[in-house]
Structures are given as structure tokens and as C-alpha cells.
Amino acid sequence: MKELLDGLVEKNKALIKYGQVANYIPLLGNADPKDLGVCIIDNLGNIYSSGIYNKKFTIQSISKVIALMLAIMDKGEEEVFKKVGMEPTDEPFNSLYKLDIPYGDKPANPMINAGAIVTTSLINGNGEEKLNRLLEFLRKITGNDTINYNEEVYLSEKTTGNKNKAIAYLLKNKGLIEEKVEDILDIYFKQCSIEMDCQDIAKIGIFLANKGRVLNTGEKLLDNKTNSTIIAIMTTSGMYDFSGEYAVRVGIPSKSGVSGGILASVPNRLGIGVYGPALDQYGNSIAGYGILKDLSEELNLSIFT
């Protein structure tokens, strides 16, 4: 497996020149576009890594998966999906225009920014309690007690996140957010600024692959129904408006973030974490997608075969 991963990292480095790092959040623009790494964990706990796999990065939209888990655990699926849909979208992840037209009654899904802001608001707790619960949940899943958010990236996002602010106020106007908009945005920006590495991400992947059971402790944190819901929404919506083609080409439930991370989970088999900050036009890691596509073909990982 190590030899396979080394070969795939080397091969897909060629794609980096076609991508660009995200710079609309100023601090993300400082990432080295040449970085590329991958970590795989199987359901026996074997870990295989290659490339720049142990560099920390902010998980950005990957955090939406964790927020959705907690929101469903706290409020139940029925309540959550009254306020956010479960449909794929062909709009960019930060689109807001459908929220301001008559039939745009709620965000399409929890993996676009509008849906994720609603989801974060549905987590139990006031202000920092929501964030602390997110952090504690991640630490329990990964066994890594050092996981925290990056203060500098958080402030960078808060200072420049005007579009997310516009989205949040539209959501408030529609009655989809009950708390103070600025309070929810503050947690959302901190949530996106949580730092992890490829191994941490792969541990989330194997947690989902094992139906919500922590690999090292065997503790069951998610019921099977919630776990299935998360996997399904990752499959249909996790790669933004590229999710349909990604399902055809790769076929692994995945969630990307604009810092270049990708979380992937092969049910009953593998958790995968990838990092490559050079992004394609959809906001997904361009070389990370290449690695996952090749891995899927080499190991027959598509859930549709």
C-alpha cells in the first residue's frame, strides 16, 4: 500500500500546476501549492501515509460533516431537515441568490455554506459551548486531544467573510436562524478554522466507515441511521457542484474544504485523508481528486460497483 501511495502522490503532482490556492481568505493564500499528502487507515487500524501528510491545515468545509452529526444528535433528523434540504446543488458552495427568491425556502443541503450556517445554529449550547462540543467530539473521534482552531485564520475569515455574513442575514430574515447572526457566524468561522492533518481526517473517515464507532476504543458515538444520512449527503453533496461527476469518477463518499483537504470514507473498509491546497474551479483539491480517482480504480473502492 505504501508503494502504491508513493506512486500516486508522485503521479498526481503533475496536476498541481492547473490549480490555485484559495486566496479570498487571505491566510489560506499563504499555503504552498506544491504540498500533497495522503493517509489511509483500514478497519484493522493499519495506517499508510505518503507525501506531506503530517502538516496541519484548517479543515474549512470538512467541519460541516461534524456539525451535521451534532445537529442531528441534538435535534433529530426531522427538525434539522425542516430548515435545510438534502438535495444536491449545481450552484457554487457560497451562492446566496436562491435564498432571496420566492421559492428558495431553505438551503439545498448542509454542505453548502448557507446550509452549514443553519446546521451550526442547531447545535445545542450557547456561543462557545457549540464550538467546545465540536472540538470535544473531534478529539474523541480521532483520539487527538490537541485539536483546536487557528486563531489567525479565524480572524482572517471573520474580517473578510462578507458573503457569509450576507448569507446569514438572509437566513435570519427567513426565520431559519433563531440566535444572533453574529454569534452564529463567530462559531462558524472558528469551526472552519479547526486544524488537523491527513491522519486526523482519515480517522474521521474510518469512524464513518465503521458506522460511527471509534476505531481505537470501539465506542459507538453515532447511531446507524445518522451515520447513513451523513454518508449519503457526503456522496450527493460533499464535493460542491462537482459532486455528481465525482460520484461517477470516484464513487467514494467524500467532503472537501477550500484549504485543500478531502475527507473520504469507504464503508466497512477505509478512511482516507488527503491534503493538496491547489484547487480546481469547484474549490476541490485538484491533485487530491486525482489521487482519490486513481485509488478508487486501483483498489475498486467505488460504492457503486
Protein Blocks (a to p, Z undefined) as FASTA:
>chain_A
ZZmmmmmmmmmmmmmmmpccdfkbmklmmpcfkbccdddddfkopacdehjlkbccdekj
mmmmmmmmmmmmmnojklmmmmpccbdcfbdfkbcklmmgfklmbcfblkbmklmmmmmm
mpgcehjlmmmmmmmmmmmmnopakbccdfklmmmmmmmmmmmmmmmmmmmmnopafbdf
klmmmmmmmmmmpccdfklmmmmmmmmmnnopafklopafbdfklmmmmmmmmmmmmnoj
mlmmmmmmnopacdddfkopacdddehiaccddddfbccfkopafklmmmmmmmmmmnop
afkZZ
